[in-house]
């Protein structure tokens, strides 16, 4: 699994408005339905009201490549431009390691 954290940063609530429009327009749900998408969820850091975090997880690189080649990427880019957002990204590749399960309270 490949997970990307995208930090959308704006001013005067623009990042939050972007995430709201992604949800209300159906673009976010369409991305969730793409083959290989495992997670697509927006969050807001408690200490930074001008940033929205997107956690975006995919089965593999081929799934990400297909997503990036999809027509909805133009819609997404237009919304980022509309809200004048700047971005930072972090990328993580999951692997089976250790006994972390014992530390999780369920």
N, C-alpha and C positions, 0 to 999 in steps of 0.2 A: 504494500500500500504506500502511496505517496500522498503526503499532506502538505498543503501550502497555507501559510498564514499570510493573508494580505491585510495590511493596515491602510485603510482609506482615511486620509487626513484632509480636513477642510476648515471652513470658517463659518461662524454664525449658524451652526446646525446643519450645514450642507451635507456632511457625511451621513448623518442620521436620515436626512431627507432622501438621499441617494438610496440607502438600504430600504427605506419604506417604499420608494417607487419600484425598486427591483422586485419587492414582494407583491405589491399591488398590481403591477403590470403583468405578472405571471412569468417574467423572465427567470426569476430564481427557481420557481417550481419546474419550469422547462429544463433548466440545468440539472435539477435533482433527478429528472427522469431520463437523462442521457445515459447510455450504456457505460458502465464502469464508474459512475459517480456513487460514492459511498456516503458523502456528507457535504452539505452546503448550508452553512448556518452563520448568521451575523450576530455579533456580540458588541457591547460597548464597555470599554474599560471604566471602572468606577472613578478613577483618578484623571480621566481625560475625556470630557464630553465632546471634543471636536474630532475624535477618532472612532472609527468603527472597524472592528476586526472581523474578517471573513475567514472561517475555517473551512477549507475546501479539500476533500479527500477523494482520491481516485484509486482504482484497482491497480493501474499500471501506467507507464508513460504513453502507450498507444491510446489509452482512453483520454489522457490530457491532450494529446496531439489532435485527436478527433474533435474534442471540445473547442480547441483553439481555431480549428478550421471551420467551425460551424457558423452559419449566418448570424446567429444571435450575438456573436462577439462584436459585430458592428453596432448592435443595439446597446450592448454593455458599454462600449467605448464612447458612444454618443452621450449616454447618461453620465459617465465620468467627466466628460467635457462640460456638459450642462451644469454640473455642480462644482466644477473647477477643483477636482480632487487630485491630490498627490498621493503616491503609494510607496510603500516599502513591502518587501516580501521576505519570508523565511520558508525554506523548503526542508521537509523531513522525510526520510525513507524508513519505514517501519521494518523491524526485524524481530524474530523470536529470540528473546534473551531473558535469562534469569527467572526468578520466582516472584515477580512483582505482584502477582495475584494475591499473595498472602497479606499485602499491605492495604488492600482495598476493602473498605467496609461496604457491604451490600445490604 
